[in-house]
Amino acid sequence: MRKLEGDNIVIWGGILGVLFSPQYAEEGFEQHLNKVLDEFADDARFVLGIDDQVPPDGVISRTKKVRDIIDKRSCTSYA
C-alpha cells in the first residue's frame, strides 16, 4: 500500500474485523497480526487498527492479545 500511495498519507488498519470471529483460529489471528507488524514496523505513518467492525460474536480477548503481542515485540511506536 505504501508503495502505491507514497509517504503523504496515513495508512490506518491492518487487522481484519472478521479475524475476531470465533470461526478463525487463534493461531491464524496471531499470524496475521505479526505479519502486519512486520510489514509496517518502520512506517511512522501507519496506525494499527481494525479495518472493519468486530463481529457481534467476536472474541473480545483478542483485543487484549493485540496489545500483548505488541508489548512482546517491544514495538513502542505502535503503543
ChimeraX attribute file (.defattr): number of C-alpha atoms within 10 A of each C-alpha:
attribute: neighborCount
match mode: 1-to-1
recipient: residues
	/A:1	6
	/A:2	14
	/A:3	6
	/A:4	6
	/A:5	10
	/A:6	9
	/A:7	12
	/A:8	8
	/A:9	10
	/A:10	14
	/A:11	18
	/A:12	13
	/A:13	15
	/A:14	20
	/A:15	20
	/A:16	17
	/A:17	16
	/A:18	17
	/A:19	22
	/A:20	24
	/A:21	19
	/A:22	13
	/A:23	11
	/A:24	12
	/A:25	11
	/A:26	15
	/A:27	9
	/A:28	11
	/A:29	19
	/A:30	16
	/A:31	11
	/A:32	15
	/A:33	21
	/A:34	15
	/A:35	12
	/A:36	15
	/A:37	21
	/A:38	11
	/A:39	11
	/A:40	17
	/A:41	13
	/A:42	11
	/A:43	15
	/A:44	12
	/A:45	14
	/A:46	19
	/A:47	16
	/A:48	18
	/A:49	15
	/A:50	17
	/A:51	13
	/A:52	12
	/A:53	11
	/A:54	18
	/A:55	14
	/A:56	9
	/A:57	10
	/A:58	17
	/A:59	16
	/A:60	14
	/A:61	9
	/A:62	16
	/A:63	13
	/A:64	10
	/A:65	15
	/A:66	17
	/A:67	14
	/A:68	12
	/A:69	15
	/A:70	18
	/A:71	13
	/A:72	8
	/A:73	12
	/A:74	11
	/A:75	14
	/A:76	8
	/A:77	12
	/A:78	17
	/A:79	10
